[in-house]
Amino acid sequence: MALMITSECINCDVCEPECPNQAISMGDEFYVIDPARCTECVGHFGEPQCVQVCPVECIPVHPEHVETPGQLQAKYERLQQDALPRLPIG
């Protein structure tokens, strides 16, 4: 279940640095979460860090990106694998 940031966001800048997957960035009017990178902090923390620090509680589950804990774990593992440096072959 990827998260999303609603239009109630006040652009306080506290969520972006808390995201271990770099899924949060500034959108046109307020911060946004990339559902392809959001694991709800599965693999990193027990709770979504952006939700923990948000002062206006504007980060619900994204209804179009509902995922099971297993799917979130698999996404976390894929993101970790993608982050590893590639060694030259040969």
Secondary structure as a PSIPRED ss2 file (coil, helix, strand):
# PSIPRED VFORMAT (PSIPRED V4.0)

   1 M C   1.000  0.000  0.000
   2 A C   1.000  0.000  0.000
   3 L E   0.000  0.000  1.000
   4 M C   1.000  0.000  0.000
   5 I C   1.000  0.000  0.000
   6 T C   1.000  0.000  0.000
   7 S C   1.000  0.000  0.000
   8 E C   1.000  0.000  0.000
   9 C C   1.000  0.000  0.000
  10 I C   1.000  0.000  0.000
  11 N C   1.000  0.000  0.000
  12 C C   1.000  0.000  0.000
  13 D C   1.000  0.000  0.000
  14 V C   1.000  0.000  0.000
  15 C C   1.000  0.000  0.000
  16 E H   0.000  1.000  0.000
  17 P H   0.000  1.000  0.000
  18 E H   0.000  1.000  0.000
  19 C C   1.000  0.000  0.000
  20 P C   1.000  0.000  0.000
  21 N C   1.000  0.000  0.000
  22 Q C   1.000  0.000  0.000
  23 A C   1.000  0.000  0.000
  24 I E   0.000  0.000  1.000
  25 S E   0.000  0.000  1.000
  26 M E   0.000  0.000  1.000
  27 G C   1.000  0.000  0.000
  28 D C   1.000  0.000  0.000
  29 E C   1.000  0.000  0.000
  30 F C   1.000  0.000  0.000
  31 Y E   0.000  0.000  1.000
  32 V E   0.000  0.000  1.000
  33 I E   0.000  0.000  1.000
  34 D C   1.000  0.000  0.000
  35 P C   1.000  0.000  0.000
  36 A C   1.000  0.000  0.000
  37 R C   1.000  0.000  0.000
  38 C C   1.000  0.000  0.000
  39 T C   1.000  0.000  0.000
  40 E C   1.000  0.000  0.000
  41 C C   1.000  0.000  0.000
  42 V C   1.000  0.000  0.000
  43 G C   1.000  0.000  0.000
  44 H C   1.000  0.000  0.000
  45 F C   1.000  0.000  0.000
  46 G C   1.000  0.000  0.000
  47 E C   1.000  0.000  0.000
  48 P C   1.000  0.000  0.000
  49 Q H   0.000  1.000  0.000
  50 C H   0.000  1.000  0.000
  51 V H   0.000  1.000  0.000
  52 Q H   0.000  1.000  0.000
  53 V H   0.000  1.000  0.000
  54 C C   1.000  0.000  0.000
  55 P C   1.000  0.000  0.000
  56 V C   1.000  0.000  0.000
  57 E C   1.000  0.000  0.000
  58 C C   1.000  0.000  0.000
  59 I C   1.000  0.000  0.000
  60 P C   1.000  0.000  0.000
  61 V E   0.000  0.000  1.000
  62 H C   1.000  0.000  0.000
  63 P C   1.000  0.000  0.000
  64 E C   1.000  0.000  0.000
  65 H C   1.000  0.000  0.000
  66 V C   1.000  0.000  0.000
  67 E C   1.000  0.000  0.000
  68 T C   1.000  0.000  0.000
  69 P H   0.000  1.000  0.000
  70 G H   0.000  1.000  0.000
  71 Q H   0.000  1.000  0.000
  72 L H   0.000  1.000  0.000
  73 Q H   0.000  1.000  0.000
  74 A H   0.000  1.000  0.000
  75 K H   0.000  1.000  0.000
  76 Y H   0.000  1.000  0.000
  77 E H   0.000  1.000  0.000
  78 R H   0.000  1.000  0.000
  79 L H   0.000  1.000  0.000
  80 Q H   0.000  1.000  0.000
  81 Q H   0.000  1.000  0.000
  82 D H   0.000  1.000  0.000
  83 A H   0.000  1.000  0.000
  84 L C   1.000  0.000  0.000
  85 P C   1.000  0.000  0.000
  86 R C   1.000  0.000  0.000
  87 L C   1.000  0.000  0.000
  88 P C   1.000  0.000  0.000
  89 I C   1.000  0.000  0.000
  90 G C   1.000  0.000  0.000
